[in-house]
Amino acid sequence: MTAIDVIGLVAATLTTASFLPQAVMVLQTRKTDGISLAMYLLFTSGVAVWLSYGILIGSGPVIIANAITLVLAACILSMKVQAVRAQRRHRAYGVAQGATLATSAPIAS
């Protein structure tokens, strides 16, 4: 292993490790309220492109780091998308129900 590979491996380890606490917290709590859907879409796409780049240039550190990060980021992105969809369904149901209640005539007693 060359000195350049060692530097790449250290960089890959540090950047992947920096992502792990957030990933572990989201996977354990299943709460994605504090993260941006747009950011995770861009981040996950970027990691996929970095992985492709690593494969094309044959760089082990780039491939390993981005493969691990892509799996974790894709899991979090999937959870965030599910949460956003559930929130939209809940809002649509609440608005429809609220509109029905607001326009209903009171029952005479």
Secondary structure by P-SEA (a helix, b strand, c coil): ccaaaaaaaaaaaaaaaaaaaaaaaaaaacccccccaaaaaaaaaaaaaaaaaaaaaccaaaaaaaaaaaaaaaaaaaaaaaaaaaaaaaaaaaaaaaaaaaacccccc
